C-alpha cells in the first residue's frame, strides 16, 4: 500500500492503496487470531488504523468501524500508547465529520491514555511529549467547536504549557 503507483488517475491510485490496505488488515487479523498477544494486536491495530485513514474520504462510517475495532483490540492488551494515538486519529476524523461531541470524547480518552502511559513509563512520556501536546491542542479545537469553551481553555493552556516546555528543553526540534 505504501508503494507509489505510477498512474495518471489519482482516484485509481486511492482505490489500489485501499485494496492493499484492506488486504494488509485481513492478513494482520489472521496473524492476531492465530497468536493473540500485545505484539500481534499492535500490528493488527496499525493495519486497521491505516485502512481507516484511507477509507475515511469515501466511506466515513466504515472508517469509524475500523477505528473502533483497532481501539478494542489494543484495549484488550493494555497497549495504551498506540491506543491513545488511534483514539486521537479517530477523534480528529469524528470532528472532521461534524461529530464534535463524539470527537471530543474520543480525544479526551486519548488524553487519559497518554497520561496513564506517561505515569507507567515517564521515559516514554519524555520521548513522546509532542504527541501528548498535540492531543491537548486538538482537544481544545474539538471542545471549542462543540461549544465547551471552559474545556477548550483548559486544553489549550495545557498544550501551551507542554509546547513551551518542549521548546525550552529541545530548541533544536521545537520553537516557541
C-alpha positions in Angstrom: 0.0 0.0 0.0 2.9 2.3 0.6 4.4 1.9 -2.9 3.7 4.9 -5.2 1.5 3.7 -8.0 2.7 5.3 -11.2 -0.6 6.2 -12.9 -2.2 9.3 -14.1 -5.5 8.7 -12.3 -5.4 9.8 -8.6 -8.7 8.1 -7.9 -7.4 4.8 -9.2 -4.3 5.2 -7.0 -6.6 5.6 -4.0 -8.5 2.5 -4.9 -5.3 0.5 -5.3 -4.0 1.7 -2.0 -7.3 1.0 -0.2 -7.4 -2.5 -1.7 -3.9 -3.3 -0.4 -4.6 -1.8 3.0 -7.7 -4.0 3.3 -5.5 -6.9 2.4 -2.9 -5.9 5.0 -5.7 -5.7 7.6 -7.0 -9.1 6.7 -3.6 -10.7 7.0 -2.9 -8.9 10.3 -6.3 -10.1 11.6 -5.4 -13.7 10.7 -2.0 -13.4 12.5 -3.7 -11.9 15.5 -6.3 -14.6 15.6 -3.6 -17.3 15.5 -1.4 -15.8 18.1 -3.2 -13.2 20.1 -0.9 -11.0 22.1 0.3 -7.5 22.5 2.6 -7.6 19.5 0.2 -9.0 17.0 -2.6 -6.8 18.5 -0.4 -3.7 17.7 0.3 -4.9 14.2 -3.4 -5.6 13.6 -4.4 -2.2 15.1 -1.8 -0.5 12.9 -3.3 -2.2 9.8 -6.9 -1.1 10.9 -5.7 2.4 11.5 -4.1 2.7 8.1 -7.1 1.3 6.4 -9.4 3.6 8.3 -7.4 6.6 7.3 -7.6 5.6 3.6 -11.3 4.6 3.9 -12.4 7.9 5.5 -12.7 10.1 2.4 -15.0 7.7 0.6 -16.7 5.8 3.5 -16.5 7.6 6.8 -18.9 5.1 8.5 -16.7 2.2 7.5 -13.6 4.1 8.8 -15.2 4.7 12.1 -15.9 0.9 12.5 -12.2 0.2 11.7 -11.0 2.7 14.3 -13.3 1.2 16.9 -12.0 -2.3 16.1 -8.4 -1.1 16.5 -9.1 0.5 19.8 -10.9 -2.6 21.1 -8.0 -4.8 20.2 -5.5 -2.5 21.8 -7.6 -2.0 25.0 -7.7 -5.8 25.5 -3.9 -5.9 25.6 -3.4 -2.6 27.5 -1.4 -1.1 24.7 -2.0 2.4 26.0 0.4 4.4 23.8 -0.8 3.0 20.5 -4.5 3.1 21.6 -4.1 6.8 22.6 -2.7 7.6 19.1 -5.5 5.8 17.4 -8.1 7.4 19.7 -6.6 10.7 18.7 -6.8 9.9 15.0 -10.4 8.7 15.4 -11.3 11.8 17.4 -10.0 14.1 14.7 -11.9 12.2 12.0 -15.1 12.4 14.0 -14.6 16.2 14.3 -13.9 16.4 10.6 -17.2 14.6 10.0 -19.1 17.2 12.1 -19.4 14.9 15.2 -17.8 17.4 17.5 -19.0 16.0 20.8 -18.1 12.4 19.9 -14.7 13.6 18.6 -14.1 15.5 21.8 -14.9 12.4 23.9 -12.5 10.3 21.9 -9.8 12.9 22.2 -10.4 13.0 26.0 -10.0 9.2 26.1 -6.7 9.6 24.2 -5.5 12.2 26.8 -6.4 9.8 29.6 -4.5 7.0 27.9 -1.5 9.2 27.2 -1.5 10.3 30.9 -1.7 6.7 32.1 1.2 5.7 29.7 3.2 8.6 31.0 2.6 7.6 34.6 3.6 4.0 33.8 6.7 4.9 31.8 7.9 8.5 32.3 10.8 7.9 29.8 8.2 7.2 27.1 6.5 10.4 28.1 9.6 12.4 27.6 10.2 10.9 24.2 6.6 11.4 23.0 5.6 14.6 24.7 4.8 16.2 21.4 2.0 13.6 20.8 0.5 14.4 24.2 0.8 18.2 23.5 -0.9 17.9 20.0 -3.6 15.8 21.6 -4.3 18.7 24.1 -4.3 21.2 21.2 -6.7 19.0 19.2 -9.0 18.5 22.2 -9.0 22.3 22.6 -10.1 22.7 19.0 -12.8 20.0 19.4 -14.1 21.5 22.6 -14.3 24.9 21.1 -16.2 23.6 18.1 -18.5 21.7 20.5 -19.2 24.9 22.4 -17.4 23.7 25.5 -15.3 26.8 26.0 -14.1 26.2 29.5 -12.8 22.8 28.5 -11.2 24.3 25.4 -9.4 26.9 27.5 -8.1 24.2 29.8 -6.9 22.0 26.9 -5.3 25.0 25.1 -3.5 26.1 28.3 -2.1 22.5 28.8 -1.0 22.5 25.1 0.7 25.9 25.5 2.4 24.7 28.7 3.6 21.5 27.2 4.8 23.1 23.9 6.6 25.8 25.9 8.5 23.1 27.9 9.3 21.2 24.7 10.7 24.4 23.1 12.8 25.2 26.1 14.2 21.7 26.6 14.6 20.9 22.8 15.1 24.2 20.9 16.6 22.3 18.0 13.4 20.4 17.5 10.7 22.8 18.7 10.1 26.5 18.6 8.1 28.8 20.9 
